[in-house]
Amino acid sequence: MKKFKNLTKVITGVDTRWSYANVWDPKSINGGTPKYSVSLLIPKSDTVTINKVKAAIQAAYEEGESKLKGNARVCPPLDVIKNPLRDGDKERPGDETYRNCYFINANSPTAPGIVDANCQQIIERSEVYSGVYGRASINFYAFNSNGNCGIACGLNNLQKIRDGEPLGGKSRAEDDFSSEDDDFLSSWKLNSTQKNIMKGMVKFMTNEILNSIITDSIRGTLFAVVLFLCGFGLISIWKWLINAAKRVLLVLFPNWAKKLQNKKDK
């Protein structure tokens, strides 16, 4: 069976950067419906993603021609209606964040799914912030509200690929209160991915050492208990053997036993 392909859906490249990442709690703008939203910064060098976005916008335009037309006699051309793919160099001149990038504002009334590079769900909110890099699953659709028409972008899901410099001038708590290990790693001039790998190795080694210490302590305690029980058992057996030997001697040599008893009495 041939799999259906949604021509209006796009998954961006791994170098897409997230700005104004409002993905945990919906927010209302000018009293409108609360929505989750993110601005996706796509490098102009990522021609694969850009071409897919343009093709999806074209597909959304053709699919929504009747809606875009409204009460007019003809549908307005694509280049005169609102286009979600915007040029950062033209609309945000002087802003280094948007330099050499296109950007798309995507939103949704429902919360997007958020996973990491291994497709594991991200629960810790501090892991996702404005400035991270990752892929986004988005879809395009036509809209027409009282003559205000164009192509909009819906937000489906997000996949964080790597950390980035936080946008907006606000740093993360993890960065402000980094451990000495981070200072040590920074002296190596590693990038964020390499630092994360090194941190993981340090944590793994630390856990291994702790596990080894705990295991050795348990083994040492068990050995001491076993040794104590063995010693106690040997002493008890030794006492029993001595008493048994005395009884045998009393039976075999009664006269000798009487002499000993007489000496004790004197």
Number of C-alpha atoms within 10 A of each C-alpha: 3 4 5 6 7 10 17 21 22 22 17 24 20 18 18 25 30 29 24 15 18 19 25 16 11 17 16 10 9 7 7 8 11 16 19 21 25 21 18 25 26 26 20 16 12 16 12 11 20 19 11 17 24 16 16 21 28 18 18 23 25 15 15 18 17 15 16 26 16 16 10 10 7 11 16 16 12 16 8 9 14 15 17 19 19 16 19 23 17 13 12 14 12 11 10 11 16 21 17 15 22 23 23 22 19 22 23 20 14 15 18 18 15 19 19 18 13 9 12 10 12 15 12 7 9 10 14 26 23 22 21 21 24 24 23 25 18 22 21 23 20 22 19 15 10 7 12 10 19 25 21 20 22 18 24 20 17 23 24 24 21 19 19 17 15 16 16 10 7 9 12 14 9 10 9 8 9 11 10 9 12 15 10 10 16 13 8 9 10 12 12 14 13 12 17 16 11 16 15 12 12 13 12 12 12 12 12 12 12 12 12 12 12 12 12 12 12 12 12 12 12 12 12 12 12 12 12 12 12 12 12 12 12 12 12 11 12 12 12 12 12 11 12 12 12 13 12 12 13 14 11 11 11 12 11 12 14 12 11 11 11 10 8 8 7 5
